[in-house]
Amino acid sequence: MVITSSAPGIKLQGNIGKITSTAFARQQNCKRLLPNRSISTDLLRVCGSLLPLPLLLPSSLSSRARGNDAGEMAPPRTVICVGDVHGYISKLESLWANLQSALPADAFAAALVIFLGDYNDRGPHTRRVLDFLLALPARHPAQRHVFLCGNHDLAFAAFVGALPPPPDGSPFAATWAQYIDNEAHEGWFRGPGHEDMHVQGRRWGGVIKERWNPKKGLPYKGSIYDAQPTFESYGVAHGSPDLMKAVPEEHKKFLHDLVWVHEEEDVRIDTDGGQILCKLIAVHAGLEKSLDLNEQLRVLRTRDTRVPKVQMLSGRQDVWSIPQDLAGKQTIVVSGHHGKLHVDGLRFIIDEGGGYSDKPIAAVVFPSKEVIRSTEGTASQN
């Protein structure tokens, strides 16, 4: 497993990474909860209610903060962020079993689980993946489940008519103009229903002329999105408009309801100096570094489908780092999308699989920052 990070202090335990970043020292606005000495539980509660965020729990208080003594504050809620699945049901089932085995039973049972998007394409079992995800609330009723939209999911939704309409009532055809020069090369879908289809749906369901993807070193699977396995998982040929009828209504609703961003307050994260409280922003690809953060969040929160290509769901280097507007703030930004496992301070990119058949799906667990991986369904199962 390769982890790229400019943050020091990364420790690996076999092929499961437990990341203990000393980037804490660089977070200048982190406030100490109390002096590093023994203190009563009552005073801890009072001070915890008065001090502003961000909040540091010194290491001398870590056992109390985790609720080891009767009557003390409850342990922090476990937050699990799951990387891109890309149609690999055996990897997803393996990762879920490994998470359940690795975590305390009560922590897993009540966890907040954030799936970072890209459930379809490349792997052979998109239909079964969506069935698995849809069943989770009934299987684990005490958990909270958040399903983010990835760029592949947006395109799938657009093709089957499940994409939320533009907020101003404009037609989806208005998204074509910016990329119209790519239509012939990418072989955009031109079958029934294309007349008012979002540009990403047309690209997804098309047939690309080139057969080789030089970036991945693999052949394309049908379209520029590698959508052929998704069509076939529903029993239809790639590019067939029959997919619109073959996808069950509950799957269309799942695609329609996907959120583009999730914001969670008061997420605890371990550092060498103790736990700190952070805000967590989860978005499939990331946040653009130099663009206005509020405008980016507006597009994401409102799911503004007027945008032809949402960089926060599909960008690369432009969304790799923490945006300037969040510099110096205690905010975790976690994403998938990039085909890498990368940690730099509070920036987490969790997509070790990248849609490759021989690589695992990974998840990061907070507050520990432990990385758990699938161990089945890959060519390498170290």
Protein Blocks (a to p, Z undefined) as FASTA:
>chain_A
ZZddfbehiacehjbccdddfklmmmmkbccfbacddddfklmmmmmmmpccdddddfkl
mmmmnopaghiacddddddddddfklpaklmmmmmmmmmmmpcfklmmmpccddebjjbg
hiamlmmmmmmmmmmmmmmmmbccdddddfklmmmmmmnopaccdfklpafklmmmmmmm
mmmmnopafbehilmgcfklmmmmmccfblbdfknopacehianopmmmmmmnopaehia
klmmmpcfklmmmmmmpcfbdcdehiacddfkbccdddddddfkbccfkbcfklmmmmmm
nopakbmbafklmpcklmmpccfklgoiacddddehkopacdehjaccddfknopakbcc
dddddfklpacddfehiablZZ
